Amino acid sequence: MPRTVWPGVAASAPRPAKAEPQRIGPYTPLQWLGSTVVLGVFALALAGIAVLLARFVLALEPGRDFLAAFPGEYPLPEGAPVGLPVWLNWSHFLNSFFLLFIIRTGWQVRREKRPSAFWSPRKNKKRRISLTLWFHQAVDILWIANGVVFVVLLFATGQWMRIVPTSWEVFPNALSAALQYVSLDWPTENGWVNYNSLQQLSYFAITFVAAPLAILSGVRLSGVWPKDAARLNRLYPVEWARKVHFPTMLFFVAFIVVHVGLVLATGALRNLNHMYAARGAVDPDAFTSDPTGLLIFAASLLVMAAGWVAARPRVLAPIARLFGDVKMR
C-alpha cells in the first residue's frame, strides 16, 4: 500500500541501515579485548595460587626432605661430555630458523582461502598445491635434514647423555625442578655441565617424541603419501594425521615460548653464551657478563626477520620454479 503524504508535511527520509561492527573471527575487537582482559586476570589469579601452594608445600618438612633428596638434577653417566660444541650451536640456530617458517606457513595453509600462486611438479601437472604449502613442505625437508644431522652427531659425540634420561631418578628430580620453578625459587644448575631433569625430559620429548610425530603426520598429509595404497590408508587414516599434526605444532609453540622465556630469565648472558657462542665453564658465574652470545643471538634475530620479510610470493616463486611450475593468480 503506497504511503500517503499529506500536503505541507515533508516525507521523512528512511533511516540508514545500522552498520555491522567489524569482526575478527567470531568477535568484535572490543569483545576480543574484554575476553583477553578477563582471561588474563583469571590466569594471573591461578598463577598466584599455584605459587603460594608450591611455596607452602616446600616449606613443610616433607617438602624440604624431598628437595634434599632430589635437588632437581642427578649426576650424568661417567664420561659424559661437558659443554656445548659449535655444531650444536649451529644446529640450534637452524632448527629455530626453520621452525619459524614451518609454524608460519602451517598457520597460513590453515587460513588460506584464495592462494596467490600455485606450484605443480613438472612430471605431474595435474597435481597442484598452493605456493605456501610448497614452501611449508620445502622447509620441512630442510628441518628434517638438520634434525638427522643433529641426532647423528648427538650419539657420535656422547651429547645424547645430556638429554636422554639414564636413571629413573629423572622423574622425582623433574617434579622437584617443577616445584622450584612454580615457587619462583628457580633451580640454579649450570647448563654447561648438566641440565635439570625437567629440562632433560623436555628436550627429550621435543627431539624424540614431538619431532617424529610432526614428521609422520606431515608425511601422511603430504603429496608423497601413496593415495592408492588402500590397506596402508586404512591402517593410518588421514583423519588421525590431522588430529596429531596441528596439536603437535601448538606443542612446539608452547615449548618455544617457555624455553625462550626461561633462557632470558635465568641468566640471559650466560645461557646465550652456551647456546650461541659455545662459551661456558664449570664455574656457573663465568661468562655472566660476556656479551658475545647476546650479540650472536641478536644477529640471528635479524636473519630471521630478514627471512620473514623475504618469504613472499615474488621471492618464493623464482625459487619454486627451479623444482616445478608456478602459476600466479
C-alpha positions in Angstrom: 0.0 0.0 0.0 1.6 3.3 -1.0 2.4 5.7 1.8 0.2 8.8 1.9 2.0 12.2 2.1 -0.3 15.0 3.4 0.2 18.4 1.8 2.6 20.6 3.7 4.2 17.7 5.5 7.7 16.7 4.4 8.3 13.0 3.9 10.7 11.6 6.4 13.9 10.0 4.9 14.3 6.3 5.5 16.7 5.5 8.4 20.1 4.2 7.1 20.8 0.6 8.0 23.0 0.3 11.1 26.5 -0.7 10.0 27.6 -4.0 11.4 30.7 -3.7 13.6 34.0 -5.1 12.2 34.8 -8.6 13.4 38.0 -10.5 13.8 36.7 -14.1 13.5 33.6 -14.5 15.6 34.1 -11.4 17.8 34.5 -7.7 17.5 37.8 -6.1 18.6 36.1 -4.8 21.8 34.9 -8.3 22.6 38.4 -9.7 22.0 39.9 -7.1 24.3 37.4 -7.8 27.0 37.9 -11.5 26.8 41.7 -11.1 26.9 41.5 -8.9 30.0 39.2 -11.3 31.8 41.3 -14.4 30.8 44.5 -12.5 31.8 43.2 -11.7 35.2 42.0 -15.2 35.7 45.4 -16.6 34.6 47.2 -14.3 37.0 45.0 -15.4 39.8 45.6 -19.1 39.0 49.4 -18.4 38.8 49.4 -16.7 42.2 47.5 -19.6 43.8 50.0 -22.0 42.2 53.0 -20.1 43.6 51.5 -19.9 47.1 50.7 -23.6 47.0 54.1 -24.6 45.8 55.8 -22.5 48.5 53.6 -23.9 51.2 54.4 -27.5 50.1 58.2 -26.8 50.0 58.1 -25.1 53.4 56.8 -28.2 55.1 59.3 -30.7 56.5 58.4 -33.4 53.9 58.8 -30.8 51.2 62.3 -29.8 52.5 63.3 -33.5 52.8 62.1 -34.1 49.2 64.2 -31.2 47.9 67.2 -32.5 49.9 66.8 -36.0 48.4 66.0 -34.8 44.8 67.5 -31.3 44.2 66.3 -31.2 40.6 69.1 -33.0 38.7 71.0 -36.2 39.0 74.7 -37.0 38.0 75.3 -37.8 34.4 77.0 -41.1 33.5 80.8 -41.3 33.7 82.4 -40.0 30.5 79.5 -37.6 29.7 80.8 -34.6 27.8 81.0 -31.2 29.4 79.9 -28.1 27.4 78.2 -27.4 24.1 80.1 -27.8 20.9 79.9 -25.4 18.0 78.0 -27.8 15.8 75.2 -27.9 18.4 75.0 -24.1 18.3 74.6 -24.1 14.6 72.0 -26.9 14.7 70.1 -25.0 17.4 70.0 -21.8 15.2 69.0 -23.7 12.1 66.3 -25.5 14.0 64.9 -22.2 15.3 65.1 -20.7 11.8 63.3 -23.5 10.1 60.7 -23.9 12.8 59.8 -20.2 12.5 58.7 -20.7 8.8 57.2 -24.1 9.4 54.9 -22.6 12.0 54.1 -19.5 9.9 53.4 -21.4 6.7 51.4 -24.1 8.6 49.1 -21.5 10.0 48.8 -19.8 6.6 47.8 -23.0 5.0 45.1 -23.5 7.5 43.8 -19.9 7.0 44.4 -19.5 3.3 41.2 -19.4 1.1 42.5 -17.9 -2.2 46.2 -18.7 -2.7 48.1 -16.1 -4.7 50.1 -18.7 -6.5 50.2 -22.5 -7.2 53.0 -25.0 -7.7 53.0 -28.2 -9.8 55.7 -30.7 -10.4 56.9 -30.9 -14.0 56.2 -34.6 -14.3 52.7 -34.3 -12.9 50.9 -31.2 -14.0 47.6 -32.5 -12.6 48.9 -32.2 -9.0 48.6 -28.6 -7.9 49.3 -27.2 -4.4 49.5 -23.6 -3.2 52.9 -21.9 -3.2 52.5 -21.6 0.6 52.1 -25.3 1.0 55.1 -25.9 -1.3 57.2 -23.6 0.9 55.9 -25.3 4.0 57.0 -28.7 2.7 60.3 -27.4 1.4 61.3 -26.0 4.8 60.1 -29.3 6.3 62.7 -31.2 4.3 65.5 -28.8 5.4 64.3 -29.1 9.0 64.3 -32.9 8.9 67.8 -32.9 7.3 69.1 -30.7 10.1 67.4 -32.9 12.6 69.0 -36.1 11.2 72.5 -34.5 11.3 71.8 -33.3 14.9 70.8 -36.8 16.1 73.7 -38.5 14.4 76.2 -36.1 16.0 74.3 -36.3 19.3 75.1 -40.0 19.5 78.5 -39.8 17.9 79.8 -37.3 20.4 78.1 -38.6 23.6 76.0 -35.5 23.8 72.9 -37.7 23.9 73.6 -38.4 27.7 72.7 -34.8 28.4 69.1 -35.1 27.0 68.3 -38.8 27.2 67.4 -39.9 30.7 69.8 -42.5 32.1 68.2 -43.0 35.5 64.7 -43.4 37.0 65.7 -40.5 39.3 64.9 -38.2 36.4 61.2 -38.3 37.4 61.3 -37.2 41.1 64.0 -34.7 40.1 61.8 -33.3 37.4 59.0 -32.9 39.9 61.4 -31.2 42.2 62.5 -28.8 39.5 58.9 -28.1 38.6 58.1 -27.2 42.2 61.1 -24.9 42.3 60.0 -23.1 39.1 56.4 -22.7 40.3 57.5 -21.4 43.7 59.7 -18.8 41.8 62.8 -20.1 43.6 64.2 -21.4 40.4 66.8 -24.2 40.0 70.4 -22.9 39.8 72.0 -25.7 37.8 74.8 -24.9 35.3 73.5 -25.9 31.8 77.1 -26.1 30.6 77.7 -29.1 32.8 74.2 -30.6 33.3 70.6 -29.8 32.7 68.0 -30.1 35.4 65.7 -33.1 35.0 62.7 -31.1 33.8 64.8 -29.6 31.1 66.1 -33.1 30.2 62.7 -34.5 29.8 61.5 -31.5 27.8 64.4 -31.7 25.4 64.0 -35.5 25.1 60.3 -35.0 24.3 60.8 -32.3 21.7 63.6 -34.3 20.0 62.4 -37.9 20.1 58.6 -37.6 20.5 57.2 -34.3 19.1 59.5 -34.1 16.1 58.8 -37.7 14.9 55.1 -37.1 15.4 55.2 -33.9 13.3 57.2 -35.7 10.6 54.9 -38.8 10.5 51.7 -36.9 10.5 53.1 -34.4 8.0 54.1 -37.1 5.5 50.6 -38.6 5.7 49.1 -35.2 4.8 51.6 -34.5 2.0 51.5 -35.5 -1.7 54.3 -38.0 -1.3 51.9 -40.4 0.6 50.7 -43.1 -1.8 47.0 -42.4 -2.3 46.2 -45.8 -4.0 47.5 -47.9 -1.1 44.1 -48.8 0.3 45.4 -51.1 3.1 48.0 -48.6 4.2 45.5 -45.8 4.2 43.1 -47.9 6.4 45.9 -48.6 8.8 46.9 -44.9 9.0 43.8 -42.8 8.2 44.3 -39.2 7.2 42.0 -38.1 10.0 44.4 -39.4 12.6 47.2 -37.4 11.0 45.1 -34.2 11.1 44.3 -34.7 14.7 48.0 -35.1 15.6 49.7 -32.6 13.3 48.1 -29.3 14.5 48.3 -30.1 18.2 51.9 -31.0 17.7 52.5 -27.6 16.2 50.9 -26.0 19.2 53.2 -28.0 21.5 56.2 -26.6 19.6 54.9 -23.1 20.0 54.3 -23.6 23.8 57.7 -25.1 24.2 59.4 -22.2 22.3 57.6 -19.6 24.4 58.5 -21.2 27.7 62.1 -22.1 26.6 62.9 -18.6 25.4 61.3 -17.0 28.5 63.4 -19.2 30.9 66.6 -18.7 28.9 66.3 -14.9 29.3 65.0 -15.0 32.9 67.6 -17.4 34.4 70.8 -15.7 33.4 70.4 -14.4 29.8 74.1 -13.7 29.1 75.4 -17.0 30.5 72.7 -19.0 28.7 73.1 -17.2 25.4 76.9 -17.8 25.5 76.2 -21.5 26.0 73.6 -21.7 23.2 75.1 -19.4 20.6 78.8 -18.9 21.2 79.9 -22.3 22.7 81.3 -20.4 25.6 81.0 -21.7 29.1 82.7 -23.1 32.2 82.3 -25.4 35.1 82.1 -22.3 37.2 78.5 -21.1 36.9 79.5 -17.5 37.5 81.7 -17.5 34.4 80.6 -15.7 31.2 77.8 -13.9 33.1 78.9 -10.6 31.8 80.3 -11.6 28.4 78.0 -10.1 25.6 79.3 -12.4 22.8 76.3 -14.8 22.9 73.9 -11.9 23.2 75.4 -10.3 20.1 75.2 -13.5 18.1 71.6 -14.0 19.3 70.7 -10.5 18.2 72.3 -11.2 14.8 70.3 -14.4 14.4 67.1 -12.5 15.1 68.0 -10.1 12.3 68.5 -13.0 10.0 65.1 -14.4 11.0 63.4 -11.0 10.5 65.0 -10.7 7.0 63.8 -14.1 6.1 60.3 -13.3 7.4 60.1 -10.2 5.2 61.6 -12.0 2.2 59.2 -15.0 2.4 56.6 -13.6 0.0 55.3 -15.0 -3.4 57.5 -12.6 -5.5 60.6 -14.0 -3.8 59.5 -17.6 -3.4 58.1 -18.1 -7.0 61.5 -18.0 -8.8 62.9 -20.5 -6.2 59.9 -22.8 -6.6 60.3 -22.7 -10.4 63.6 -24.4 -10.1 61.7 -27.5 -8.9 58.4 -27.2 -10.8 55.9 -24.9 -12.5 54.5 -21.9 -10.7 51.3 -20.1 -11.8 50.5 -16.7 -10.2 46.8 -15.9 -9.7 
